[in-house]
């Protein structure tokens, strides 16, 4: 796994202290009220839960899901939650074949995947579990501070292969890097991040140049490449950027409303467009009918601040949290 998990007991204690100490001065948009649930740490029946939960899917959502699983199992020792990573596409394939209880995704399910679920009688819906500011990162010595979505499209679309090879091949780039060759890092085709970025920036999912360095599902490979390459660029989840502030620099993105930095506030107020996005966990209705799965789904939402702060993700707003809990309730019926 790409993230180093700390002692979860220490994390939980530290996070509670931090949240308690900062609640009075924090931004209301970044503060949520945690409600009791079947998976909560103080409910009397929590210790009675038992069973196993199998989750697969997105490498973006996976680290937060893994932390949530560890925290949940500490208060529900009779439940085993396993989190695997095969990419959003790989996760949906297993989920729609009935092999998993839930599927982490950094994009919405595709029509072809919907058909597979339908064929196999898998009824489902998604729950938003976090927010993400997909971050465009460059080497820290790169003088560029902001990039437009048009410039990103020029660099990354399929027509750029073999033609847009240096920073100077793109209009508006600093003279200091004009003669520097691009070194581009991006995820594989099973990644929801791949689909999201190519759709939002290049106008079509899968429309991308064929000469970038494919990192598969390992975003830390992109971080290492950008850290060591003067002309390097990558697009990575916000959490990986936050973990590597000393190694890479995130560019502000101008989607038509000026240069906007990838920050918690800008994601939650929707100004970081078009690269702000929701992160999801899809649950099958049959899985949610089991007490341990329902408790875990509610835990993901109720403990959004603890989980996402620990993981370096952008948590849910109170409105998103309320919406997610309502959706879980409707899924259960």
TORKOL-4160 file (C-alpha; in steps of 0.2 Angstrom, whole numbers, padded with zeros to 4 digits, m for minus):
333
<pt num="1" X="0000" Y="0000" Z="0000"/>
<pt num="2" X="0006" Y="0017" Z="m0004"/>
<pt num="3" X="0002" Y="0025" Z="0013"/>
<pt num="4" X="0011" Y="0021" Z="0029"/>
<pt num="5" X="m0002" Y="0017" Z="0042"/>
<pt num="6" X="0002" Y="0024" Z="0059"/>
<pt num="7" X="m0004" Y="0016" Z="0076"/>
<pt num="8" X="m0023" Y="0018" Z="0073"/>
<pt num="9" X="m0026" Y="0019" Z="0092"/>
<pt num="10" X="m0014" Y="0034" Z="0093"/>
<pt num="11" X="m0022" Y="0042" Z="0077"/>
<pt num="12" X="m0039" Y="0041" Z="0085"/>
<pt num="13" X="m0034" Y="0048" Z="0101"/>
<pt num="14" X="m0023" Y="0062" Z="0093"/>
<pt num="15" X="m0037" Y="0066" Z="0080"/>
<pt num="16" X="m0050" Y="0068" Z="0094"/>
<pt num="17" X="m0039" Y="0080" Z="0104"/>
<pt num="18" X="m0035" Y="0090" Z="0088"/>
<pt num="19" X="m0054" Y="0091" Z="0083"/>
<pt num="20" X="m0059" Y="0096" Z="0101"/>
<pt num="21" X="m0046" Y="0109" Z="0102"/>
<pt num="22" X="m0049" Y="0117" Z="0085"/>
<pt num="23" X="m0068" Y="0115" Z="0084"/>
<pt num="24" X="m0071" Y="0133" Z="0090"/>
<pt num="25" X="m0059" Y="0141" Z="0077"/>
<pt num="26" X="m0061" Y="0130" Z="0062"/>
<pt num="27" X="m0071" Y="0134" Z="0046"/>
<pt num="28" X="m0089" Y="0128" Z="0048"/>
<pt num="29" X="m0088" Y="0120" Z="0031"/>
<pt num="30" X="m0074" Y="0109" Z="0037"/>
<pt num="31" X="m0082" Y="0104" Z="0053"/>
<pt num="32" X="m0095" Y="0090" Z="0054"/>
<pt num="33" X="m0105" Y="0083" Z="0068"/>
<pt num="34" X="m0102" Y="0065" Z="0072"/>
<pt num="35" X="m0118" Y="0055" Z="0076"/>
<pt num="36" X="m0119" Y="0039" Z="0084"/>
<pt num="37" X="m0121" Y="0024" Z="0073"/>
<pt num="38" X="m0120" Y="0005" Z="0074"/>
<pt num="39" X="m0102" Y="0006" Z="0071"/>
<pt num="40" X="m0099" Y="0020" Z="0083"/>
<pt num="41" X="m0086" Y="0018" Z="0097"/>
<pt num="42" X="m0098" Y="0020" Z="0111"/>
<pt num="43" X="m0113" Y="0010" Z="0106"/>
<pt num="44" X="m0116" Y="m0005" Z="0117"/>
<pt num="45" X="m0120" Y="m0017" Z="0103"/>
<pt num="46" X="m0105" Y="m0012" Z="0092"/>
<pt num="47" X="m0094" Y="m0026" Z="0100"/>
<pt num="48" X="m0107" Y="m0039" Z="0095"/>
<pt num="49" X="m0105" Y="m0036" Z="0077"/>
<pt num="50" X="m0096" Y="m0050" Z="0067"/>
<pt num="51" X="m0093" Y="m0056" Z="0050"/>
<pt num="52" X="m0081" Y="m0050" Z="0036"/>
<pt num="53" X="m0082" Y="m0036" Z="0023"/>
<pt num="54" X="m0072" Y="m0036" Z="0006"/>
<pt num="55" X="m0069" Y="m0020" Z="m0003"/>
<pt num="56" X="m0059" Y="m0017" Z="m0019"/>
<pt num="57" X="m0056" Y="m0003" Z="m0031"/>
<pt num="58" X="m0049" Y="0014" Z="m0033"/>
<pt num="59" X="m0031" Y="0017" Z="m0028"/>
<pt num="60" X="m0036" Y="0035" Z="m0023"/>
<pt num="61" X="m0050" Y="0030" Z="m0011"/>
<pt num="62" X="m0041" Y="0014" Z="m0005"/>
<pt num="63" X="m0029" Y="0022" Z="0008"/>
<pt num="64" X="m0043" Y="0032" Z="0017"/>
<pt num="65" X="m0054" Y="0016" Z="0016"/>
<pt num="66" X="m0040" Y="0006" Z="0024"/>
<pt num="67" X="m0038" Y="0018" Z="0038"/>
<pt num="68" X="m0057" Y="0018" Z="0040"/>
<pt num="69" X="m0056" Y="m0001" Z="0041"/>
<pt num="70" X="m0043" Y="m0001" Z="0054"/>
<pt num="71" X="m0052" Y="0011" Z="0065"/>
<pt num="72" X="m0068" Y="0002" Z="0063"/>
<pt num="73" X="m0061" Y="m0015" Z="0067"/>
<pt num="74" X="m0054" Y="m0007" Z="0083"/>
<pt num="75" X="m0071" Y="m0004" Z="0090"/>
<pt num="76" X="m0079" Y="m0019" Z="0081"/>
<pt num="77" X="m0066" Y="m0033" Z="0084"/>
<pt num="78" X="m0078" Y="m0046" Z="0078"/>
<pt num="79" X="m0078" Y="m0039" Z="0060"/>
<pt num="80" X="m0064" Y="m0041" Z="0048"/>
<pt num="81" X="m0063" Y="m0028" Z="0034"/>
<pt num="82" X="m0052" Y="m0031" Z="0020"/>
<pt num="83" X="m0047" Y="m0017" Z="0007"/>
<pt num="84" X="m0039" Y="m0022" Z="m0009"/>
<pt num="85" X="m0034" Y="m0011" Z="m0024"/>
<pt num="86" X="m0036" Y="m0016" Z="m0042"/>
<pt num="87" X="m0041" Y="0002" Z="m0048"/>
<pt num="88" X="m0058" Y="0009" Z="m0051"/>
<pt num="89" X="m0062" Y="m0002" Z="m0066"/>
<pt num="90" X="m0055" Y="m0018" Z="m0059"/>
<pt num="91" X="m0065" Y="m0015" Z="m0043"/>
<pt num="92" X="m0081" Y="m0013" Z="m0053"/>
<pt num="93" X="m0078" Y="m0029" Z="m0062"/>
<pt num="94" X="m0076" Y="m0039" Z="m0046"/>
<pt num="95" X="m0091" Y="m0030" Z="m0038"/>
<pt num="96" X="m0102" Y="m0033" Z="m0053"/>
<pt num="97" X="m0098" Y="m0051" Z="m0053"/>
<pt num="98" X="m0103" Y="m0052" Z="m0035"/>
<pt num="99" X="m0085" Y="m0055" Z="m0028"/>
<pt num="100" X="m0085" Y="m0040" Z="m0016"/>
<pt num="101" X="m0097" Y="m0031" Z="m0004"/>
<pt num="102" X="m0092" Y="m0014" Z="m0009"/>
<pt num="103" X="m0081" Y="m0005" Z="m0022"/>
<pt num="104" X="m0071" Y="0011" Z="m0020"/>
<pt num="105" X="m0072" Y="0023" Z="m0035"/>
<pt num="106" X="m0064" Y="0039" Z="m0040"/>
<pt num="107" X="m0077" Y="0041" Z="m0054"/>
<pt num="108" X="m0095" Y="0036" Z="m0057"/>
<pt num="109" X="m0099" Y="0019" Z="m0064"/>
<pt num="110" X="m0099" Y="0017" Z="m0083"/>
<pt num="111" X="m0113" Y="0010" Z="m0093"/>
<pt num="112" X="m0104" Y="m0006" Z="m0098"/>
<pt num="113" X="m0101" Y="m0009" Z="m0079"/>
<pt num="114" X="m0119" Y="m0005" Z="m0075"/>
<pt num="115" X="m0124" Y="m0018" Z="m0088"/>
<pt num="116" X="m0113" Y="m0031" Z="m0080"/>
<pt num="117" X="m0120" Y="m0028" Z="m0063"/>
<pt num="118" X="m0138" Y="m0029" Z="m0070"/>
<pt num="119" X="m0134" Y="m0046" Z="m0079"/>
<pt num="120" X="m0128" Y="m0053" Z="m0063"/>
<pt num="121" X="m0142" Y="m0046" Z="m0052"/>
<pt num="122" X="m0132" Y="m0034" Z="m0042"/>
<pt num="123" X="m0142" Y="m0019" Z="m0036"/>
<pt num="124" X="m0131" Y="m0005" Z="m0029"/>
<pt num="125" X="m0129" Y="0013" Z="m0026"/>
<pt num="126" X="m0114" Y="0024" Z="m0021"/>
<pt num="127" X="m0110" Y="0034" Z="m0006"/>
<pt num="128" X="m0099" Y="0050" Z="m0007"/>
<pt num="129" X="m0086" Y="0047" Z="0007"/>
<pt num="130" X="m0073" Y="0061" Z="0003"/>
<pt num="131" X="m0069" Y="0075" Z="m0009"/>
<pt num="132" X="m0053" Y="0076" Z="m0019"/>
<pt num="133" X="m0043" Y="0090" Z="m0027"/>
<pt num="134" X="m0035" Y="0081" Z="m0041"/>
<pt num="135" X="m0018" Y="0090" Z="m0041"/>
<pt num="136" X="m0007" Y="0095" Z="m0055"/>
<pt num="137" X="0011" Y="0093" Z="m0049"/>
<pt num="138" X="0028" Y="0099" Z="m0055"/>
<pt num="139" X="0046" Y="0099" Z="m0050"/>
<pt num="140" X="0048" Y="0111" Z="m0035"/>
<pt num="141" X="0061" Y="0121" Z="m0046"/>
<pt num="142" X="0048" Y="0124" Z="m0060"/>
<pt num="143" X="0044" Y="0143" Z="m0060"/>
<pt num="144" X="0027" Y="0140" Z="m0066"/>
<pt num="145" X="0013" Y="0144" Z="m0053"/>
<pt num="146" X="m0003" Y="0143" Z="m0063"/>
<pt num="147" X="m0009" Y="0133" Z="m0078"/>
<pt num="148" X="m0025" Y="0134" Z="m0088"/>
<pt num="149" X="m0036" Y="0120" Z="m0093"/>
<pt num="150" X="m0032" Y="0124" Z="m0111"/>
<pt num="151" X="m0013" Y="0122" Z="m0108"/>
<pt num="152" X="m0016" Y="0106" Z="m0099"/>
<pt num="153" X="m0026" Y="0099" Z="m0114"/>
<pt num="154" X="m0012" Y="0105" Z="m0126"/>
<pt num="155" X="0000" Y="0095" Z="m0116"/>
<pt num="156" X="m0010" Y="0079" Z="m0112"/>
<pt num="157" X="m0022" Y="0076" Z="m0127"/>
<pt num="158" X="m0018" Y="0062" Z="m0140"/>
<pt num="159" X="m0012" Y="0075" Z="m0153"/>
<pt num="160" X="0002" Y="0080" Z="m0142"/>
<pt num="161" X="0012" Y="0064" Z="m0144"/>
<pt num="162" X="0028" Y="0067" Z="m0153"/>
<pt num="163" X="0024" Y="0086" Z="m0156"/>
<pt num="164" X="0022" Y="0094" Z="m0139"/>
<pt num="165" X="0038" Y="0088" Z="m0131"/>
<pt num="166" X="0045" Y="0104" Z="m0122"/>
<pt num="167" X="0038" Y="0116" Z="m0111"/>
<pt num="168" X="0041" Y="0130" Z="m0124"/>
<pt num="169" X="0029" Y="0120" Z="m0136"/>
<pt num="170" X="0015" Y="0127" Z="m0126"/>
<pt num="171" X="0010" Y="0145" Z="m0127"/>
<pt num="172" X="0012" Y="0156" Z="m0111"/>
<pt num="173" X="0026" Y="0145" Z="m0102"/>
<pt num="174" X="0040" Y="0154" Z="m0093"/>
<pt num="175" X="0056" Y="0157" Z="m0104"/>
<pt num="176" X="0066" Y="0148" Z="m0090"/>
<pt num="177" X="0059" Y="0131" Z="m0095"/>
<pt num="178" X="0055" Y="0134" Z="m0113"/>
<pt num="179" X="0069" Y="0122" Z="m0118"/>
<pt num="180" X="0066" Y="0109" Z="m0105"/>
<pt num="181" X="0059" Y="0092" Z="m0111"/>
<pt num="182" X="0042" Y="0086" Z="m0103"/>
<pt num="183" X="0043" Y="0070" Z="m0092"/>
<pt num="184" X="0024" Y="0066" Z="m0090"/>
<pt num="185" X="0018" Y="0053" Z="m0077"/>
<pt num="186" X="0000" Y="0047" Z="m0077"/>
<pt num="187" X="m0011" Y="0032" Z="m0071"/>
<pt num="188" X="m0016" Y="0017" Z="m0081"/>
<pt num="189" X="m0032" Y="0015" Z="m0090"/>
<pt num="190" X="m0041" Y="0005" Z="m0075"/>
<pt num="191" X="m0039" Y="0020" Z="m0065"/>
<pt num="192" X="m0054" Y="0032" Z="m0061"/>
<pt num="193" X="m0042" Y="0046" Z="m0060"/>
<pt num="194" X="m0037" Y="0042" Z="m0078"/>
<pt num="195" X="m0055" Y="0043" Z="m0084"/>
<pt num="196" X="m0059" Y="0058" Z="m0074"/>
<pt num="197" X="m0044" Y="0069" Z="m0079"/>
<pt num="198" X="m0045" Y="0064" Z="m0098"/>
<pt num="199" X="m0064" Y="0068" Z="m0098"/>
<pt num="200" X="m0063" Y="0084" Z="m0089"/>
<pt num="201" X="m0047" Y="0091" Z="m0097"/>
<pt num="202" X="m0047" Y="0083" Z="m0115"/>
<pt num="203" X="m0065" Y="0081" Z="m0117"/>
<pt num="204" X="m0066" Y="0063" Z="m0119"/>
<pt num="205" X="m0062" Y="0048" Z="m0107"/>
<pt num="206" X="m0047" Y="0039" Z="m0113"/>
<pt num="207" X="m0041" Y="0054" Z="m0124"/>
<pt num="208" X="m0023" Y="0055" Z="m0119"/>
<pt num="209" X="m0005" Y="0055" Z="m0127"/>
<pt num="210" X="0003" Y="0038" Z="m0129"/>
<pt num="211" X="0020" Y="0043" Z="m0123"/>
<pt num="212" X="0018" Y="0047" Z="m0105"/>
<pt num="213" X="0025" Y="0036" Z="m0091"/>
<pt num="214" X="0012" Y="0024" Z="m0085"/>
<pt num="215" X="0012" Y="0022" Z="m0066"/>
<pt num="216" X="m0002" Y="0010" Z="m0065"/>
<pt num="217" X="m0010" Y="0012" Z="m0048"/>
<pt num="218" X="0005" Y="0018" Z="m0039"/>
<pt num="219" X="0004" Y="0037" Z="m0037"/>
<pt num="220" X="0020" Y="0037" Z="m0027"/>
<pt num="221" X="0029" Y="0033" Z="m0043"/>
<pt num="222" X="0023" Y="0049" Z="m0050"/>
<pt num="223" X="0029" Y="0059" Z="m0035"/>
<pt num="224" X="0046" Y="0051" Z="m0036"/>
<pt num="225" X="0047" Y="0055" Z="m0055"/>
<pt num="226" X="0042" Y="0073" Z="m0053"/>
<pt num="227" X="0053" Y="0076" Z="m0038"/>
<pt num="228" X="0068" Y="0070" Z="m0049"/>
<pt num="229" X="0064" Y="0078" Z="m0065"/>
<pt num="230" X="0066" Y="0096" Z="m0070"/>
<pt num="231" X="0053" Y="0095" Z="m0084"/>
<pt num="232" X="0041" Y="0083" Z="m0075"/>
<pt num="233" X="0022" Y="0084" Z="m0072"/>
<pt num="234" X="0009" Y="0072" Z="m0065"/>
<pt num="235" X="m0009" Y="0073" Z="m0060"/>
<pt num="236" X="m0011" Y="0065" Z="m0043"/>
<pt num="237" X="m0024" Y="0064" Z="m0029"/>
<pt num="238" X="m0024" Y="0078" Z="m0016"/>
<pt num="239" X="m0019" Y="0066" Z="m0002"/>
<pt num="240" X="m0003" Y="0061" Z="m0011"/>
<pt num="241" X="0001" Y="0079" Z="m0014"/>
<pt num="242" X="m0002" Y="0083" Z="0004"/>
<pt num="243" X="0010" Y="0069" Z="0009"/>
<pt num="244" X="0024" Y="0076" Z="m0002"/>
<pt num="245" X="0023" Y="0095" Z="0000"/>
<pt num="246" X="0042" Y="0095" Z="0002"/>
<pt num="247" X="0045" Y="0085" Z="m0014"/>
<pt num="248" X="0033" Y="0092" Z="m0027"/>
<pt num="249" X="0024" Y="0108" Z="m0031"/>
<pt num="250" X="0005" Y="0109" Z="m0035"/>
<pt num="251" X="0000" Y="0121" Z="m0049"/>
<pt num="252" X="m0015" Y="0132" Z="m0047"/>
<pt num="253" X="m0028" Y="0128" Z="m0061"/>
<pt num="254" X="m0037" Y="0141" Z="m0071"/>
<pt num="255" X="m0053" Y="0134" Z="m0078"/>
<pt num="256" X="m0060" Y="0150" Z="m0083"/>
<pt num="257" X="m0062" Y="0159" Z="m0067"/>
<pt num="258" X="m0044" Y="0163" Z="m0062"/>
<pt num="259" X="m0030" Y="0153" Z="m0054"/>
<pt num="260" X="m0037" Y="0142" Z="m0040"/>
<pt num="261" X="m0026" Y="0132" Z="m0029"/>
<pt num="262" X="m0030" Y="0114" Z="m0024"/>
<pt num="263" X="m0035" Y="0117" Z="m0005"/>
<pt num="264" X="m0048" Y="0109" Z="0006"/>
<pt num="265" X="m0058" Y="0125" Z="0006"/>
<pt num="266" X="m0058" Y="0127" Z="m0013"/>
<pt num="267" X="m0064" Y="0109" Z="m0015"/>
<pt num="268" X="m0078" Y="0111" Z="m0003"/>
<pt num="269" X="m0084" Y="0127" Z="m0010"/>
<pt num="270" X="m0083" Y="0120" Z="m0028"/>
<pt num="271" X="m0071" Y="0134" Z="m0034"/>
<pt num="272" X="m0058" Y="0121" Z="m0039"/>
<pt num="273" X="m0065" Y="0117" Z="m0055"/>
<pt num="274" X="m0065" Y="0107" Z="m0065"/>
<pt num="275" X="m0053" Y="0095" Z="m0056"/>
<pt num="276" X="m0062" Y="0095" Z="m0039"/>
<pt num="277" X="m0072" Y="0079" Z="m0038"/>
<pt num="278" X="m0081" Y="0067" Z="m0026"/>
<pt num="279" X="m0074" Y="0050" Z="m0020"/>
<pt num="280" X="m0086" Y="0036" Z="m0018"/>
<pt num="281" X="m0089" Y="0019" Z="m0011"/>
<pt num="282" X="m0102" Y="0008" Z="m0020"/>
<pt num="283" X="m0112" Y="m0004" Z="m0009"/>
<pt num="284" X="m0123" Y="m0018" Z="m0015"/>
<pt num="285" X="m0140" Y="m0019" Z="m0007"/>
<pt num="286" X="m0138" Y="m0037" Z="m0002"/>
<pt num="287" X="m0122" Y="m0032" Z="0007"/>
<pt num="288" X="m0130" Y="m0018" Z="0016"/>
<pt num="289" X="m0143" Y="m0030" Z="0022"/>
<pt num="290" X="m0129" Y="m0037" Z="0034"/>
<pt num="291" X="m0127" Y="m0027" Z="0050"/>
<pt num="292" X="m0108" Y="m0026" Z="0049"/>
<pt num="293" X="m0109" Y="m0019" Z="0032"/>
<pt num="294" X="m0122" Y="m0006" Z="0036"/>
<pt num="295" X="m0112" Y="m0001" Z="0052"/>
<pt num="296" X="m0096" Y="0001" Z="0041"/>
<pt num="297" X="m0105" Y="0012" Z="0028"/>
<pt num="298" X="m0112" Y="0023" Z="0042"/>
<pt num="299" X="m0095" Y="0024" Z="0050"/>
<pt num="300" X="m0087" Y="0030" Z="0034"/>
<pt num="301" X="m0099" Y="0045" Z="0034"/>
<pt num="302" X="m0101" Y="0048" Z="0053"/>
<pt num="303" X="m0082" Y="0048" Z="0055"/>
<pt num="304" X="m0078" Y="0058" Z="0040"/>
<pt num="305" X="m0067" Y="0071" Z="0049"/>
<pt num="306" X="m0057" Y="0058" Z="0059"/>
<pt num="307" X="m0055" Y="0046" Z="0043"/>
<pt num="308" X="m0051" Y="0060" Z="0030"/>
<pt num="309" X="m0040" Y="0071" Z="0042"/>
<pt num="310" X="m0030" Y="0056" Z="0046"/>
<pt num="311" X="m0028" Y="0051" Z="0028"/>
<pt num="312" X="m0025" Y="0068" Z="0022"/>
<pt num="313" X="m0041" Y="0069" Z="0012"/>
<pt num="314" X="m0054" Y="0082" Z="0011"/>
<pt num="315" X="m0069" Y="0077" Z="0022"/>
<pt num="316" X="m0087" Y="0079" Z="0018"/>
<pt num="317" X="m0097" Y="0095" Z="0022"/>
<pt num="318" X="m0111" Y="0094" Z="0034"/>
<pt num="319" X="m0123" Y="0094" Z="0019"/>
<pt num="320" X="m0114" Y="0080" Z="0010"/>
<pt num="321" X="m0114" Y="0070" Z="0026"/>
<pt num="322" X="m0133" Y="0072" Z="0029"/>
<pt num="323" X="m0136" Y="0067" Z="0011"/>
<pt num="324" X="m0125" Y="0052" Z="0012"/>
<pt num="325" X="m0133" Y="0045" Z="0028"/>
<pt num="326" X="m0150" Y="0048" Z="0020"/>
<pt num="327" X="m0144" Y="0038" Z="0004"/>
<pt num="328" X="m0138" Y="0023" Z="0015"/>
<pt num="329" X="m0155" Y="0023" Z="0024"/>
<pt num="330" X="m0164" Y="0023" Z="0007"/>
<pt num="331" X="m0153" Y="0009" Z="0001"/>
<pt num="332" X="m0157" Y="m0002" Z="0016"/>
<pt num="333" X="m0176" Y="0002" Z="0014"/>
